[in-house]
Amino acid sequence: MDMNNRPSISSTPASPERLALAQQAFERFHTCCFWFMREDLRVGEEDVEMIIRGLRAHGNREAFLIAARLCR
């Protein structure tokens, strides 16, 4: 749970494959979903939840489907 007593979007630990997918999604959708973040960010486990939220909130169908994969 996060500080607001809400469950996290994803409670799954970030495997190397999951981190790689999050990094690819970040790079692919940086302009439309992550414009407020550094373009050279190396996605870590602590960033995956923000990547999921950004993909869902600002992305297209492809981004939404990637977010769903990251939640598994």
ZISUL-V980963 format. One record per residue. N is the residue number from 1. RES is the residue in one letter. PHI is phi in whole degrees, -180 to 180 (* if undefined). OMEGA is omega in radians with two decimals (999 if undefined). D_FIRST is the distance of its C-alpha to the first C-alpha in Angstrom with 1 decimal. Layout:
n->[N;N]
res->[RES;RES]
phi->[PHI;PHI]
omega->[OMEGA;OMEGA]
d_first->[D_FIRST;D_FIRST]
This chain:
n->[1;2;3;4;5;6;7;8;9;10;11;12;13;14;15;16;17;18;19;20;21;22;23;24;25;26;27;28;29;30;31;32;33;34;35;36;37;38;39;40;41;42;43;44;45;46;47;48;49;50;51;52;53;54;55;56;57;58;59;60;61;62;63;64;65;66;67;68;69;70;71;72]
res->[M;D;M;N;N;R;P;S;I;S;S;T;P;A;S;P;E;R;L;A;L;A;Q;Q;A;F;E;R;F;H;T;C;C;F;W;F;M;R;E;D;L;R;V;G;E;E;D;V;E;M;I;I;R;G;L;R;A;H;G;N;R;E;A;F;L;I;A;A;R;L;C;R]
phi->[*;-92;-66;-94;61;-104;-66;-68;-60;-135;-103;-77;-61;-81;-76;-57;-67;-67;-64;-64;-64;-63;-64;-62;-64;-59;-67;-67;-111;-56;-62;-94;-114;-131;-58;-87;-108;-58;-66;-96;-59;-98;-66;-114;-54;-70;-97;-61;-61;-67;-63;-60;-61;-64;-62;-69;-78;-122;-92;-93;-61;-58;-63;-62;-67;-65;-59;-63;-64;-69;-82;-76]
omega->[3.11;-3.04;-3.14;-3.13;3.03;3.08;3.09;3.06;-3.09;3.11;-3.14;3.06;-3.07;3.05;3.09;3.12;3.14;3.08;3.12;3.10;3.11;3.12;3.12;3.13;3.12;-3.12;-3.10;-3.02;-3.09;-3.06;-3.06;-3.04;-2.99;-3.10;-3.09;-3.11;3.11;-3.10;-3.10;-3.14;2.96;-3.06;3.07;-3.13;-3.12;-3.11;-3.00;-3.13;3.11;3.10;3.12;-3.13;3.13;3.12;-3.13;-3.03;-2.97;-3.05;3.07;-3.12;3.12;3.13;3.13;3.13;3.07;3.09;3.11;3.10;3.14;3.14;-3.12;999]
d_first->[0.0;3.8;6.8;7.7;5.5;5.3;4.2;5.5;9.2;9.9;8.6;12.3;13.8;16.3;19.7;22.8;23.6;20.2;20.6;24.2;23.4;20.9;23.7;26.3;24.4;23.9;27.6;28.7;26.9;26.9;29.5;27.9;24.1;23.7;26.8;24.9;23.9;26.5;28.4;28.7;24.9;24.3;20.9;18.7;15.5;13.7;15.6;14.9;12.1;14.6;17.4;16.0;15.5;19.0;20.6;19.5;20.5;23.7;24.9;27.4;27.3;27.4;24.4;22.5;23.5;22.5;19.0;19.0;20.3;17.6;15.0;17.0]
